[in-house]
Amino acid sequence: MSISENLRHVENTIAEAANRSGRRPDEVTLVAVSKTWPVETIQEAVEAGHRVFGENKVQELEQKVPAMAEDLQWHAIGHLQKNKVRKVIPLCTMIHSIDSIGLAERVDRIAGEEGRGIEGLLQVNVAEDDAKFGFSVAEVRAAVESLAELEHLRILGLMTVPAFDPEPENVRPHFARLRELRDELAESASISLPHLSMGMSHDFPVAIEEGATLVRVGSSIFGRRDYG
Ligand SMILES: *Cc1c(COP(=O)(O)O)cnc(C)c1O
């Protein structure tokens, strides 16, 4: 199947999952995860009408963003090292993977120095999985109020990356937990946290049923990645 056919298929699956759960399909943004794929491959998705892409390495953003159309949106979705912050800020509109207070403060400070605003999501390790980056539930509860006051980094919601499980139903409780946590934080801190970034190729329909507004889908669009 071609990339444009894959995109249509993923978009239809998104619409079906949204309709099943009483949501509108346009409440869900498809972030096409183009990591490891060259510009020519990503261009096929652009030609099929897609505009929002996700990358997990600053180096790939540095190569791809200047080489492609200016009206695309790039999201940083992987763990971000503090020394890469200045490079990444001009390249993307949203960072999904704000995983510490120090990183949030640094992004805010450097965005201010660069005269830019940037959107961010707090990555939460809802499964309390040792191998994953992210705030614990207790940490994010303690941090959200002060981080919501940052001036240049606008915190718009939460993101999670549960450990891979081939059975999406096993992941559903983690997605539900992220939504409950978002609802709780938004209420207790009186802030708006409209976004939930959750769901990947094998489990995005379940994530949408549980409230995802951003799904990060790579291999179902571009095919299996070859890490060489
Ligand atoms: C690679 C990646 C994805 C996409 O994974 P697929 O299984 O290819 O859809 C989503 N989120 C993050 C954080 C990733 O690194």
The ligand as an SDF file (V2000), in Angstrom:
LIG
                    3D

 15 15  0  0  0  0  0  0  0  0999 V2000
    8.2650    6.1230   17.2790 C   0  0  0  0  0  0  0  0  0  0  0  0
    7.2830    6.7470   18.1800 C   0  0  0  0  0  0  0  0  0  0  0  0
    5.9070    6.7080   17.8970 C   0  0  0  0  0  0  0  0  0  0  0  0
    5.3190    6.0010   16.6880 C   0  0  0  0  0  0  0  0  0  0  0  0
    5.3970    4.6180   16.8230 O   0  0  0  0  0  0  0  0  0  0  0  0
    4.6560    3.6280   15.7780 P   0  0  0  0  0  0  0  0  0  0  0  0
    4.5100    2.3740   16.5380 O   0  0  0  0  0  0  0  0  0  0  0  0
    5.5680    3.5130   14.6040 O   0  0  0  0  0  0  0  0  0  0  0  0
    3.3650    4.2430   15.4130 O   0  0  0  0  0  0  0  0  0  0  0  0
    5.0460    7.3580   18.7730 C   0  0  0  0  0  0  0  0  0  0  0  0
    5.5060    8.0040   19.8690 N   0  0  0  0  0  0  0  0  0  0  0  0
    6.8240    8.0680   20.1720 C   0  0  0  0  0  0  0  0  0  0  0  0
    7.2530    8.8140   21.3990 C   0  0  0  0  0  0  0  0  0  0  0  0
    7.7480    7.4490   19.3370 C   0  0  0  0  0  0  0  0  0  0  0  0
    9.0540    7.5180   19.6520 O   0  0  0  0  0  0  0  0  0  0  0  0
  1  2  1  0
  2  3  1  0
  2 14  2  0
  3  4  1  0
  3 10  2  0
  4  5  1  0
  5  6  1  0
  6  7  2  0
  6  8  1  0
  6  9  1  0
 10 11  1  0
 11 12  2  0
 12 13  1  0
 12 14  1  0
 14 15  1  0
M  END
$$$$
